[in-house]
């Protein structure tokens, strides 16, 4: 296991960490480990949640990458025409 030394923690932040630890019945050290673990996993968890949502939304779709790219280009061109007209 790794170790970290954190200096210059704001007094109010440390007081909140102590209060959270007390409410959870754990040590301040354990609360800080939990905070670090939650922060380390946050991006990964968000990615996998988004991936699951996208899989569900596209389940059964028979689109190819080329079709998706072509559709996006058409939508982009249509939007541009609405904004600036046919040049």
FILO-441452 format. One record per atom (N, C-alpha, C, CB): chain; atom name; z, y, x. Coordinates in nm, 2 decimals. Atoms other than C-alpha are relative to their C-alpha. Glycine has a CB too. Layout:
# FILO-441452
["A" "CA" [Z Y X]]
...
# end
This chain:
# FILO-441452
["A" "N" [0.00 -0.12 0.08]]
["A" "CA" [0.00 0.00 0.00]]
["A" "C" [0.00 0.12 0.09]]
["A" "CB" [0.12 0.00 -0.10]]
["A" "N" [0.01 -0.13 -0.07]]
["A" "CA" [-0.08 0.35 0.11]]
["A" "C" [0.12 0.09 -0.03]]
["A" "CB" [-0.13 0.08 -0.03]]
["A" "N" [-0.11 -0.10 0.03]]
["A" "CA" [0.17 0.64 0.13]]
["A" "C" [-0.06 0.14 0.01]]
["A" "CB" [0.11 -0.02 0.11]]
["A" "N" [0.05 -0.14 0.00]]
["A" "CA" [0.12 1.01 0.07]]
["A" "C" [0.13 0.09 0.00]]
["A" "CB" [-0.09 0.03 -0.12]]
["A" "N" [-0.10 -0.10 0.00]]
["A" "CA" [0.34 1.31 0.14]]
["A" "C" [-0.06 0.12 -0.07]]
["A" "CB" [0.06 0.03 0.14]]
["A" "N" [0.05 -0.12 0.07]]
["A" "CA" [0.29 1.60 -0.10]]
["A" "C" [0.10 0.11 0.02]]
["A" "CB" [-0.03 -0.03 -0.15]]
["A" "N" [-0.08 -0.12 -0.02]]
["A" "CA" [0.42 1.94 0.00]]
["A" "C" [-0.04 0.11 -0.10]]
["A" "CB" [-0.01 0.05 0.14]]
["A" "N" [0.03 -0.13 0.07]]
["A" "CA" [0.45 2.27 -0.19]]
["A" "C" [-0.04 -0.03 -0.15]]
["A" "CB" [-0.10 0.08 0.06]]
["A" "N" [0.02 0.03 0.15]]
["A" "CA" [0.46 2.12 -0.55]]
["A" "C" [0.08 0.11 -0.07]]
["A" "CB" [0.06 -0.14 -0.04]]
["A" "N" [-0.07 -0.11 0.08]]
["A" "CA" [0.54 2.40 -0.80]]
["A" "C" [0.12 -0.05 -0.06]]
["A" "CB" [-0.10 0.05 -0.10]]
["A" "N" [-0.13 0.04 0.06]]
["A" "CA" [0.90 2.38 -0.92]]
["A" "C" [-0.01 -0.04 -0.14]]
["A" "CB" [0.10 0.11 0.02]]
["A" "N" [0.02 0.03 0.14]]
["A" "CA" [0.79 2.39 -1.28]]
["A" "C" [-0.07 -0.14 -0.02]]
["A" "CB" [-0.08 0.11 -0.07]]
["A" "N" [0.07 0.13 0.00]]
["A" "CA" [0.55 2.10 -1.22]]
["A" "C" [0.09 -0.12 0.03]]
["A" "CB" [-0.13 0.00 0.09]]
["A" "N" [-0.09 0.11 -0.04]]
["A" "CA" [0.81 1.89 -1.05]]
["A" "C" [0.11 -0.02 -0.10]]
["A" "CB" [0.07 0.04 0.14]]
["A" "N" [-0.10 0.02 0.11]]
["A" "CA" [1.06 1.96 -1.33]]
["A" "C" [-0.06 -0.08 -0.11]]
["A" "CB" [0.05 0.14 -0.05]]
["A" "N" [0.07 0.08 0.11]]
["A" "CA" [0.80 1.83 -1.58]]
["A" "C" [-0.01 -0.14 0.04]]
["A" "CB" [-0.14 0.06 -0.03]]
["A" "N" [0.01 0.14 -0.04]]
["A" "CA" [0.74 1.52 -1.37]]
["A" "C" [0.14 -0.07 -0.01]]
["A" "CB" [-0.04 -0.01 0.15]]
["A" "N" [-0.13 0.06 0.02]]
["A" "CA" [1.12 1.46 -1.36]]
["A" "C" [0.03 -0.03 -0.14]]
["A" "CB" [0.11 0.09 0.06]]
["A" "N" [-0.02 0.02 0.15]]
["A" "CA" [1.14 1.51 -1.74]]
["A" "C" [-0.08 -0.12 -0.05]]
["A" "CB" [-0.03 0.13 -0.07]]
["A" "N" [0.09 0.11 0.05]]
["A" "CA" [0.85 1.27 -1.80]]
["A" "C" [0.06 -0.14 0.05]]
["A" "CB" [-0.14 0.01 0.06]]
["A" "N" [-0.06 0.12 -0.05]]
["A" "CA" [1.01 1.01 -1.57]]
["A" "C" [0.13 -0.04 -0.08]]
["A" "CB" [0.04 0.01 0.15]]
["A" "N" [-0.13 0.03 0.07]]
["A" "CA" [1.35 1.04 -1.75]]
["A" "C" [-0.04 -0.05 -0.14]]
["A" "CB" [0.08 0.13 -0.01]]
["A" "N" [0.04 0.04 0.13]]
["A" "CA" [1.18 1.01 -2.09]]
["A" "C" [-0.05 -0.15 0.00]]
["A" "CB" [-0.11 0.09 -0.06]]
["A" "N" [0.06 0.14 -0.01]]
["A" "CA" [1.00 0.69 -1.97]]
["A" "C" [0.10 -0.10 0.06]]
["A" "CB" [-0.12 0.01 0.08]]
["A" "N" [-0.10 0.09 -0.06]]
["A" "CA" [1.31 0.55 -1.81]]
["A" "C" [-0.04 -0.06 0.14]]
["A" "CB" [0.04 -0.11 -0.09]]
["A" "N" [0.05 0.04 -0.13]]
["A" "CA" [1.14 0.53 -1.47]]
["A" "C" [0.04 0.10 0.11]]
["A" "CB" [-0.15 -0.03 0.00]]
["A" "N" [-0.03 -0.10 -0.11]]
["A" "CA" [1.19 0.69 -1.13]]
["A" "C" [-0.11 0.10 0.01]]
["A" "CB" [0.02 -0.08 0.14]]
["A" "N" [0.10 -0.11 -0.02]]
["A" "CA" [1.02 1.01 -1.03]]
["A" "C" [-0.12 -0.06 0.09]]
["A" "CB" [0.06 0.12 0.07]]
["A" "N" [0.10 0.06 -0.08]]
["A" "CA" [0.84 0.81 -0.76]]
["A" "C" [-0.10 -0.09 -0.08]]
["A" "CB" [0.07 -0.09 0.11]]
["A" "N" [0.09 0.08 0.08]]
["A" "CA" [0.71 0.56 -1.01]]
["A" "C" [-0.09 0.09 -0.09]]
["A" "CB" [0.08 -0.10 -0.09]]
["A" "N" [0.09 -0.09 0.08]]
["A" "CA" [0.59 0.85 -1.24]]
["A" "C" [-0.11 0.06 0.08]]
["A" "CB" [0.09 0.11 -0.06]]
["A" "N" [0.11 -0.05 -0.08]]
["A" "CA" [0.40 1.00 -0.95]]
["A" "C" [-0.10 -0.11 0.03]]
["A" "CB" [0.07 0.06 0.13]]
["A" "N" [0.10 0.11 -0.02]]
["A" "CA" [0.24 0.66 -0.87]]
["A" "C" [-0.09 -0.01 -0.12]]
["A" "CB" [0.07 -0.13 0.03]]
["A" "N" [0.07 0.01 0.13]]
["A" "CA" [0.14 0.64 -1.24]]
["A" "C" [-0.10 0.11 -0.01]]
["A" "CB" [0.09 0.00 -0.12]]
["A" "N" [0.09 -0.11 0.01]]
["A" "CA" [-0.01 0.99 -1.23]]
["A" "C" [-0.12 -0.01 0.10]]
["A" "CB" [0.08 0.13 0.04]]
["A" "N" [0.11 0.02 -0.10]]
["A" "CA" [-0.21 0.91 -0.91]]
["A" "C" [-0.10 -0.11 -0.05]]
["A" "CB" [0.06 -0.04 0.13]]
["A" "N" [0.09 0.11 0.05]]
["A" "CA" [-0.34 0.58 -1.06]]
["A" "C" [-0.08 0.05 -0.12]]
["A" "CB" [0.09 -0.12 -0.04]]
["A" "N" [0.08 -0.05 0.12]]
["A" "CA" [-0.44 0.75 -1.39]]
["A" "C" [-0.11 0.09 0.04]]
["A" "CB" [0.10 0.08 -0.10]]
["A" "N" [0.11 -0.09 -0.05]]
["A" "CA" [-0.63 1.02 -1.20]]
["A" "C" [-0.11 -0.07 0.07]]
["A" "CB" [0.07 0.11 0.09]]
["A" "N" [0.10 0.07 -0.07]]
["A" "CA" [-0.80 0.77 -0.98]]
["A" "C" [-0.09 -0.08 -0.09]]
["A" "CB" [0.07 -0.10 0.10]]
["A" "N" [0.08 0.08 0.10]]
["A" "CA" [-0.92 0.57 -1.28]]
["A" "C" [-0.08 0.08 -0.10]]
["A" "CB" [0.08 -0.10 -0.07]]
["A" "N" [0.06 -0.08 0.11]]
["A" "CA" [-1.02 0.86 -1.51]]
["A" "C" [-0.15 0.00 0.00]]
["A" "CB" [0.06 0.14 0.02]]
["A" "N" [0.15 0.00 0.00]]
["A" "CA" [-1.38 0.89 -1.40]]
["A" "C" [-0.06 -0.13 -0.03]]
["A" "CB" [-0.05 0.05 0.14]]
["A" "N" [0.06 0.13 0.02]]
["A" "CA" [-1.44 0.52 -1.39]]
["A" "C" [0.02 -0.04 -0.15]]
["A" "CB" [0.08 -0.10 0.09]]
["A" "N" [-0.02 0.03 0.14]]
["A" "CA" [-1.29 0.47 -1.74]]
["A" "C" [-0.09 0.08 -0.09]]
["A" "CB" [0.15 0.03 -0.04]]
["A" "N" [0.09 -0.09 0.08]]
["A" "CA" [-1.49 0.76 -1.88]]
["A" "C" [-0.15 -0.06 0.02]]
["A" "CB" [0.00 0.14 0.05]]
["A" "N" [0.13 0.05 -0.01]]
["A" "CA" [-1.81 0.61 -1.73]]
["A" "C" [-0.02 -0.13 -0.08]]
["A" "CB" [-0.03 -0.03 0.15]]
["A" "N" [0.02 0.13 0.07]]
["A" "CA" [-1.75 0.26 -1.87]]
["A" "C" [0.00 0.02 -0.15]]
["A" "CB" [0.11 -0.10 0.04]]
["A" "N" [0.00 -0.03 0.14]]
["A" "CA" [-1.67 0.41 -2.21]]
["A" "C" [-0.13 0.05 -0.05]]
["A" "CB" [0.12 0.10 -0.04]]
["A" "N" [0.13 -0.06 0.03]]
["A" "CA" [-1.99 0.61 -2.21]]
["A" "C" [-0.11 -0.11 0.00]]
["A" "CB" [-0.04 0.11 0.10]]
["A" "N" [0.09 0.11 -0.01]]
["A" "CA" [-2.18 0.30 -2.10]]
["A" "C" [0.00 -0.09 -0.12]]
["A" "CB" [0.02 -0.08 0.13]]
["A" "N" [-0.02 0.09 0.12]]
["A" "CA" [-2.04 0.09 -2.39]]
["A" "C" [-0.05 0.07 -0.12]]
["A" "CB" [0.15 -0.03 -0.02]]
["A" "N" [0.05 -0.08 0.11]]
["A" "CA" [-2.12 0.37 -2.63]]
["A" "C" [-0.16 0.00 0.00]]
["A" "CB" [0.05 0.14 0.00]]
["A" "N" [0.15 0.00 -0.01]]
["A" "CA" [-2.48 0.39 -2.51]]
["A" "C" [-0.06 -0.14 -0.03]]
["A" "CB" [-0.04 0.04 0.14]]
["A" "N" [0.05 0.13 0.03]]
["A" "CA" [-2.52 0.01 -2.52]]
["A" "C" [0.00 -0.03 -0.15]]
["A" "CB" [0.09 -0.11 0.07]]
["A" "N" [-0.01 0.02 0.15]]
["A" "CA" [-2.41 0.00 -2.88]]
["A" "C" [-0.10 0.09 -0.07]]
["A" "CB" [0.14 0.04 -0.05]]
["A" "N" [0.10 -0.09 0.06]]
["A" "CA" [-2.63 0.30 -2.97]]
["A" "C" [-0.14 -0.05 0.01]]
["A" "CB" [0.01 0.14 0.05]]
["A" "N" [0.14 0.04 -0.03]]
["A" "CA" [-2.94 0.13 -2.82]]
["A" "C" [-0.02 -0.15 -0.03]]
["A" "CB" [-0.04 0.03 0.14]]
["A" "N" [0.01 0.14 0.03]]
["A" "CA" [-2.87 -0.23 -2.93]]
["A" "C" [-0.12 -0.03 -0.09]]
["A" "CB" [0.13 -0.05 -0.06]]
["A" "N" [0.12 0.03 0.08]]
["A" "CA" [-3.19 -0.38 -3.06]]
["A" "C" [-0.12 0.09 0.02]]
["A" "CB" [0.04 0.00 -0.14]]
["A" "N" [0.11 -0.09 -0.02]]
["A" "CA" [-3.41 -0.10 -2.94]]
["A" "C" [-0.10 -0.07 0.09]]
["A" "CB" [0.05 0.14 0.06]]
["A" "N" [0.10 0.06 -0.08]]
["A" "CA" [-3.74 -0.20 -2.79]]
["A" "C" [-0.08 0.10 0.07]]
["A" "CB" [-0.09 -0.09 -0.08]]
["A" "N" [0.06 -0.10 -0.07]]
["A" "CA" [-3.82 0.11 -2.60]]
["A" "C" [-0.01 -0.03 0.15]]
["A" "CB" [0.07 0.14 -0.02]]
["A" "N" [0.01 0.01 -0.15]]
["A" "CA" [-3.95 0.11 -2.24]]
["A" "C" [0.04 0.13 0.06]]
["A" "CB" [-0.14 -0.04 0.04]]
["A" "N" [-0.03 -0.12 -0.07]]
["A" "CA" [-3.85 0.36 -1.98]]
["A" "C" [-0.11 0.10 -0.01]]
["A" "CB" [0.03 -0.02 0.15]]
["A" "N" [0.12 -0.09 0.01]]
["A" "CA" [-4.20 0.51 -1.99]]
["A" "C" [0.00 0.06 -0.14]]
["A" "CB" [-0.13 -0.08 0.02]]
["A" "N" [0.00 -0.06 0.14]]
["A" "CA" [-4.17 0.56 -2.37]]
["A" "C" [0.10 0.10 -0.01]]
["A" "CB" [0.02 -0.11 -0.10]]
["A" "N" [-0.11 -0.09 0.00]]
["A" "CA" [-3.84 0.73 -2.33]]
["A" "C" [-0.04 0.13 0.07]]
["A" "CB" [0.13 -0.06 0.05]]
["A" "N" [0.04 -0.12 -0.08]]
["A" "CA" [-3.97 0.96 -2.06]]
["A" "C" [-0.11 0.08 -0.07]]
["A" "CB" [-0.05 -0.04 0.14]]
["A" "N" [0.11 -0.06 0.07]]
["A" "CA" [-4.29 1.03 -2.26]]
["A" "C" [0.06 0.08 -0.12]]
["A" "CB" [-0.10 -0.10 -0.04]]
["A" "N" [-0.06 -0.07 0.12]]
["A" "CA" [-4.08 1.12 -2.57]]
["A" "C" [0.07 0.12 0.05]]
["A" "CB" [0.09 -0.10 -0.07]]
["A" "N" [-0.07 -0.11 -0.05]]
["A" "CA" [-3.87 1.35 -2.37]]
["A" "C" [-0.09 0.11 0.04]]
["A" "CB" [0.09 -0.04 0.12]]
["A" "N" [0.10 -0.10 -0.04]]
["A" "CA" [-4.17 1.53 -2.22]]
["A" "C" [-0.06 0.07 -0.13]]
["A" "CB" [-0.11 -0.06 0.08]]
["A" "N" [0.06 -0.06 0.12]]
["A" "CA" [-4.32 1.58 -2.57]]
["A" "C" [0.10 0.09 -0.07]]
["A" "CB" [-0.04 -0.12 -0.10]]
["A" "N" [-0.10 -0.09 0.06]]
["A" "CA" [-3.99 1.71 -2.71]]
["A" "C" [0.02 0.13 0.08]]
["A" "CB" [0.14 -0.07 0.00]]
["A" "N" [-0.02 -0.12 -0.09]]
["A" "CA" [-3.96 1.95 -2.41]]
["A" "C" [-0.12 0.09 -0.02]]
["A" "CB" [0.00 -0.04 0.15]]
["A" "N" [0.12 -0.08 0.02]]
["A" "CA" [-4.32 2.07 -2.46]]
["A" "C" [0.00 0.06 -0.14]]
["A" "CB" [-0.13 -0.09 0.01]]
["A" "N" [-0.02 -0.06 0.14]]
["A" "CA" [-4.26 2.12 -2.84]]
["A" "C" [0.09 0.11 0.00]]
["A" "CB" [0.04 -0.11 -0.10]]
["A" "N" [-0.10 -0.10 -0.01]]
["A" "CA" [-3.95 2.32 -2.76]]
["A" "C" [-0.06 0.13 0.06]]
["A" "CB" [0.12 -0.05 0.07]]
["A" "N" [0.06 -0.11 -0.07]]
["A" "CA" [-4.14 2.53 -2.51]]
["A" "C" [-0.10 0.08 -0.09]]
["A" "CB" [-0.06 -0.05 0.13]]
["A" "N" [0.10 -0.07 0.09]]
["A" "CA" [-4.42 2.60 -2.76]]
["A" "C" [0.07 0.08 -0.11]]
["A" "CB" [-0.09 -0.11 -0.06]]
["A" "N" [-0.07 -0.08 0.10]]
["A" "CA" [-4.17 2.71 -3.02]]
["A" "C" [0.05 0.13 0.06]]
["A" "CB" [0.11 -0.09 -0.06]]
["A" "N" [-0.06 -0.12 -0.06]]
["A" "CA" [-4.01 2.95 -2.78]]
["A" "C" [-0.11 0.10 0.05]]
["A" "CB" [0.09 -0.05 0.12]]
["A" "N" [0.09 -0.09 -0.06]]
["A" "CA" [-4.31 3.09 -2.59]]
["A" "C" [-0.14 0.00 -0.06]]
["A" "CB" [-0.01 -0.03 0.15]]
["A" "N" [0.14 0.01 0.06]]
["A" "CA" [-4.61 2.98 -2.80]]
["A" "C" [-0.10 -0.07 0.09]]
["A" "CB" [-0.05 0.14 -0.04]]
["A" "N" [0.11 0.06 -0.09]]
["A" "CA" [-4.94 2.84 -2.67]]
["A" "C" [-0.05 0.10 0.09]]
["A" "CB" [-0.11 -0.06 -0.09]]
["A" "N" [0.05 -0.09 -0.10]]
["A" "CA" [-5.03 3.01 -2.35]]
["A" "C" [-0.13 -0.04 0.05]]
["A" "CB" [0.10 0.02 0.11]]
# end
